[in-house]
Amino acid sequence: MATLSEKQPTQIAKALSNRIRLRTYAEIARRQQVNAGELEVCNLVSRATVSHHLRVLTQAGLVSSVRNGQHVVYRAIPERLVEYGLYLSALANRSVVSEKRRPRSTRSEQDKVLRSGRST
């Protein structure tokens, strides 16, 4: 399985942070492949908006598209979401490990920091 490039985690996070895009991705993944005009989200927003959201999902590597005559068929790329999940899991594990290694300050040290206005 390929690993994510430096920019891809941010692209994926931004792509899925919008509820319409998240809903669109979920529908494409559920249906395995879908014509853009058949998406349920087309009933909620304009076709231009759907097209924009599909472009963002494609640029993030979450979906692929193939032109079929006048139609464009979209397919989810579940491996990319798995890679993103592994990235987040590794990030969480590093945070837990670094938190365990960080020495805990005593109450008097915390009070000194609060009085001085610095953060820990």
Buried (B, 14 or more C-beta within 10 A) or exposed (E): EEEBEEEBBEBBEEBBEBEBBBBBBEBBBEBEBBEBEEBEBBEEBEEEEBEBBBEBBBEBBBBBBEEEEEEBBBBBBEEBBEBBEEBEEEEEEEEEEEEEEEEEEEEEEEEEEEEEEEEE
